[in-house]
């Protein structure tokens, strides 16, 4: 029986090695430290298949990120599933749209820059929600002056072995000379138990990515065992502790093979709060919404948000528009008599008399200008909606327009759909804490239109970032 190699052992120890995600700490960073004129991104999957190429950013140092779209001169896919010309690929890149290859053995995306761009790292974000096994096979090559100046592979076997030995040193474990698969599996189980024991004892020194490598992320969905739950809890807690701020929920899409029921997700969040409370020395209340994992910001800063609404509604009315509480904020007011615990923003819809989409867009800036002297600062243009900020809080503002007896409003971002005018106008009121705020004329009809007939039942996992089932 042969002695197993370090590579055999590393493959068994790190079944999740090579995953990457769309957000935060689980993006891939390919080191460069060279000027680049061109990059090629390809996959080495071994069998013909289609891929969605990742989002790419160029990093020029801490906090200095350059979107590839800002320097791209051309973009070409070796096989374009969209069926368009090369210019269509560039347009999709410029508009941050998915670029998908046709089925082939080694699909490649080539992006040419308009000049030599100094780059320290290339940041890659997996646009797929799942941690697909084949995405491990990504490779990035950088060129300048017609020659290769950098190369990177996501599934780097030598680096995986190196990470394994670093883990052994941190655990004070020697690498044994193992013979046979049974001995390997026993040893791997011992190492994982050692990591879990350290985590449960309060050790916070493990990188979140490494904890995910220990998980079988590429296997079929199933309920996690206790040790796997511990690894996920500490991976999420570690990400939150490092970021010290809210995290996009999609950060943890690679864990969806385990996080596929509401019961499992709630157990995870309870564990995360227990770990963070111990680390931070105070009781924490992080919760997960479909957008963001954060401490319950709306409830924690309730008075500030209510003060913002107290100032906003009369200011909008004085500007000649009809505002109303809408979407999740209206749902919380009608059903829960307050902010939804898992919600992460405050939504205000308004009607300014516009009779077309173009007129609606043209009139937005005038409203922003009218509100500016009252302390409302422009936060961010999103699609057609925008954010206003005042005293450290943000309010999401959604415009609309009328066509006959229908008013067109955003139903599911960023799509507009018509709703009967009488559902919205003339506006009504809704009780919210100890206040009354403008609301649609028929709030129940609005909520049924937006969320469906089940809106009266609380569902924090509505429109989640990945498929998630209610507990039996």
HELIX and SHEET records of a PDB file:
HELIX    1   1 UNK A    6  UNK A   13  1                                   8    
HELIX    2   2 UNK A   24  UNK A   26  5                                   3    
HELIX    3   3 UNK A   68  UNK A   70  5                                   3    
HELIX    4   4 UNK A   86  UNK A   94  1                                   9    
HELIX    5   5 UNK A  133  UNK A  137  5                                   5    
HELIX    6   6 UNK A  157  UNK A  171  1                                  15    
HELIX    7   7 UNK A  181  UNK A  200  1                                  20    
HELIX    8   8 UNK A  208  UNK A  213  1                                   6    
HELIX    9   9 UNK A  226  UNK A  243  1                                  18    
HELIX   10  10 UNK A  249  UNK A  255  5                                   7    
HELIX   11  11 UNK A  262  UNK A  280  1                                  19    
HELIX   12  12 UNK A  297  UNK A  300  1                                   4    
HELIX   13  13 UNK A  302  UNK A  318  1                                  17    
HELIX   14  14 UNK A  327  UNK A  331  1                                   5    
HELIX   15  15 UNK A  332  UNK A  336  3                                   5    
HELIX   16  16 UNK A  357  UNK A  372  1                                  16    
HELIX   17  17 UNK A  421  UNK A  424  1                                   4    
HELIX   18  18 UNK A  443  UNK A  451  1                                   9    
HELIX   19  19 UNK A  453  UNK A  456  5                                   4    
SHEET    1   A 6 UNK A  65  UNK A  67  0                                        
SHEET    2   A 6 UNK A  55  UNK A  59 -1                                        
SHEET    3   A 6 UNK A 108  UNK A 125 -1                                        
SHEET    4   A 6 UNK A  28  UNK A  43 -1                                        
SHEET    5   A 6 UNK A 138  UNK A 144 -1                                        
SHEET    6   A 6 UNK A 147  UNK A 153 -1                                        
SHEET    1   B 4 UNK A  65  UNK A  67  0                                        
SHEET    2   B 4 UNK A  55  UNK A  59 -1                                        
SHEET    3   B 4 UNK A 108  UNK A 125 -1                                        
SHEET    4   B 4 UNK A  72  UNK A  77 -1                                        
SHEET    1   C 3 UNK A 247  UNK A 248  0                                        
SHEET    2   C 3 UNK A 292  UNK A 295 -1                                        
SHEET    3   C 3 UNK A 286  UNK A 288 -1                                        
SHEET    1   D 5 UNK A 322  UNK A 325  0                                        
SHEET    2   D 5 UNK A 347  UNK A 351 -1                                        
SHEET    3   D 5 UNK A 393  UNK A 398  1                                        
SHEET    4   D 5 UNK A 386  UNK A 390 -1                                        
SHEET    5   D 5 UNK A 377  UNK A 381 -1                                        
SHEET    1   E 3 UNK A 401  UNK A 403  0                                        
SHEET    2   E 3 UNK A 406  UNK A 412 -1                                        
SHEET    3   E 3 UNK A 415  UNK A 420 -1                                        
SHEET    1   F 2 UNK A 428  UNK A 432  0                                        
SHEET    2   F 2 UNK A 435  UNK A 439 -1                                        
END                                                                             
